[in-house]
Each structure stands twice: as structure tokens, then as C-alpha cells.
Amino acid sequence: MLDAATTIAISTRAPARGHVRVLAARELPLFREHLLRLDRESRRDRFNGSLDDEWVARYAEKSVNTGTVILVYFEDGIVRGAAELHQADLSTDSLPEIAFSVEAIVRRKGVGSILFTKLIAKAQSMGYTKLRITTGAQNDAMRALANKFGAHLSFRHGESTGTIDLRDPMGAGVAPQPKTSALDVARAVADYNRAYWGLWLKLAGWGKSS
């Protein structure tokens, strides 16, 4: 559980300032470089332990060349996040699978939520009604985001896997409002700032009574 100071730090971090669009095939190098920049923990979460650079590079090439729909988050001309929609295979119980990757430099800016929302909309426009999501068992941020969109995750073979029903308002991203509103967060930040400056002034000797 996050403590109050951590919650305030997350809530006040600058929002994303980039843009999201579909990756063109010719932009494969940008997608590959993004995946290779993922730190060790992020790469483990994304690929369930596959850390080898050559494997990751081959994965990027295969994804682009096999028709995977890839939405990318650009910031200053660099891909810093990606959402992948992999087509279902030919087996009867197969579902399209989605996957996400966000570099540490743009974390806690809402990038994951932006990518998730846009990928859900893209999948709906393609006529899909259900999606499968798989993420590392330790990837708390992605599991929380998946739950927000109605995914029912279960732990299996070191991974968290689940499905999102796009016919369900939750799966479509129309989730109930959280109990903690933006106003509550703003008040918490104001209270924190007031307490901080009060303590600073007291230590400086300005808060003493005459």
C-alpha cells in the first residue's frame, strides 16, 4: 500500500505531454529501440523473464511483420510506450491478446491508461468482443490498470492472465468513479503543502509567538 507522501508525489507528477498513434511498419527501429530501453524489471514483466537483447529485437521485428496492431506513445520523437494488439491464432478458444510496455522515464504520467483506453477503442472498431491480457505476476501497476478495465486476472505459471469483455461497460473503460475524487487529491496536496511550509517557517523561527 502506498503511503501518503508517495500518493501525493504520484498525483502531482507532470501529466503526459506526448501523443499516441499507430506505428507504421517503416518505424520498426523506433519500436525495437523502445523495447530494448526497458529496464530489467520492466523487461521481465513484459516478456515474463526474457531478457536477451537479440530475443527482444526478433520479437519486435516479428510483431511488426505479422500484422500486430501497435499503438505507440511518442514524446519528443521517441517511442516511450507501446500497446500491442496481437491477432488470435486459429485455435477455437484463442482470443486476440494485448500487451503493454512503458519506459520508466514516463511512468506515473497516465501513459499506461492512455494507451489502454486507445487500444480498447481500436479493438472495438475492429469488431473484437473479448481480449486476453497477460502480464508479469509482479507487475502491480499493469494488473491494477487491467482490473480498472474489467479484466479478471488469475495467477498461472508465473504470469497474471485474464480476459476483458468489451461488451461489458467495465471492459469498455466506463468504470465507476473512484471513491477518492480529484478534489480529495487536491485537498490532500494543499494540506501537505500547508503542513510542509508551516514546519519550515517554524524551524526558521518565523512561526514563534511574540
N, C-alpha and C positions, 0 to 999 in steps of 0.2 A: 504494500500500500504506500502511496506517495504521501510524504509529509507536507505540511502547509507551505513551507518555503519552496519545495520542489514544485508544488502545484502552481504557486504564484509565478515562478520562473518560467514554467511551460506556458502559462496563459498570457504572459506578456512578451513572449518571443515574437520577433517580427514575422508577419504573415508572408506566404509565398509571393514572389513578385515575377515569376516566370509565366510560361504558357504551355498548354498541352495540345498536342496534335498527333495524328497517325504518322508513324515512322515510314519513310519511303525506303524501298529496297536499296537504293544507292547510298543510304545513310547507315548501312550496316556497321561501318567502323565506329560511328558515334555510339551505337548501342553496345557494341563489343567493349569499347573503352569504359563505358559506364559500368558494365558488369565486372570488369577487371579492377575497377577502382573500389568496389565494395570491400569494406574491411573484413577481417577474418570471421568475426561473429556474424555479420550480415550475410556473407557468402555461405556460411554454414547453414544459416536459417533458410536462405533462398534455395539452396541446392541440396539440403539435407546431408551435408558433410563433404560435398565435392569441392575441393579447394584448389585443384590443379589449374594453372592458367590455361594450359592447352585445352583441357576439357571444357572450360568456360568459353573459350574462344570458338571451339567447334559447336558448342551449344548455341551461341549467338548466331553463327552462320546458318545452322540447320533451322533455327526458328524463323529467320528471315526468308530462307529459301523454300520453306514448306507451307507458306501461306498463313503463318501465325499473324493475327492482328496485334500490333504493338503500338500502344499509346505511350508517348514519351513526354516527360516534363523537361522543358528547356529552360535554362537560366543562363543568361549571357552567352547564348550559342552553344552551351554544353548540356548534354543529356545528364540530368541528375536523378531522374526517377523513371521507372517504366512499369507499365501494366500490360500483361500478355494475355491474349485470348487464344488458346490452342484448340483447334478443331477436334471434335470427337473422332475416335477411331471407328472401325467397322463392327466392333462387338455390340451385342444387343443392349447391354447395360451401360455403355460408355456415355459419358457426358463431356461437353466442352469444359476445358479446365482453365482456370485463371491463376495468374501468379503476379507477384509484385516485388519491386526492389526500389529502395530509396537510399541514397547515399547519406552518410552521417551529417554532412555539411548542411543539408536541407531538412533534417529531421525536426519534428515538433513545430512545423510551419503549416501543417494541414495538407502537405503534398500527398500523403497516402490517401487521405479522404477524398481529395480532388480526383486522383487517378481512379480510385474505386468507383466513385459516382459516375465518371465519364465512361468507364469500361462497362458498367452495368447498363447504361443507356445505349452503348454501342451493341452490346449483346442483345438487348431487346429489339433494336432496329433490325437485327439480322434474323429475328424470329425465334431466338432461343427462349426456352421457358425455365430451364434449370441449368445451373453451373456447378462445377466442382472446384473446391479450393483446397490446396494442400500447403502447409507451412510448417516450419520447424517447431517442435514442441516448446522450445524456449522463447519463441518469438511472440512475446506478450502483446506488443503493440499491434501486430497484424491480426492476432487472434481476437483482440478487443474490437478492432475495426470490422473484422468479418462478422462478429456477433452483432455489431451495430446494424449490419445489413441483413440480419436474419439467418446467418449461417448456423447450422447445428454441428459443432465440431466434436470429434472423438479422437482419442489418442490411439495410434497404431503404428508399430514398427518405428518408433522414434519420431513420428510425424503427427501433426494435428490435421485431420481431413474432415471435410464436411461438404454439404450442398447448400446452394442458395436457390430458393424458389422465386423466380421473377414474377410469378402470378400473385405472390403474396406482397402486400404493401410494404412489409418489412424488407423483403428481398429487393424491392424496387427502390429502397432507400428512403421510404416515407416512414421513418421511425418516430416513436413517441418522443416528445421533448424531454430532455433530462431534467431531473429534479433541481440540479444546480443551474440556474439561468445565467445569462451574460451579466445581468445586473448584480447577481450574487458575486460573480467573479470580480466585477468592477469594485464592488464594496470591499471585498477581501483585499484587493490590491490597494485601495485607498487606506484601509485600516493598517495594512502592513507599512505603507509609506509614512503614515502619521506616527506610528509607533517607532519606526526607524529614526525619523528626524527628531522626534521627541527625545529619544535616547541620546542622539548625537548632540543636541543642544544642551542636555543635562550634563553630559560628560565635558562639554566645552565651558560649562559654568554659567550658561545663559539662562538656564531654567531654574536657578535658585530664587527662592523668595527673598524679598528685601526685609 
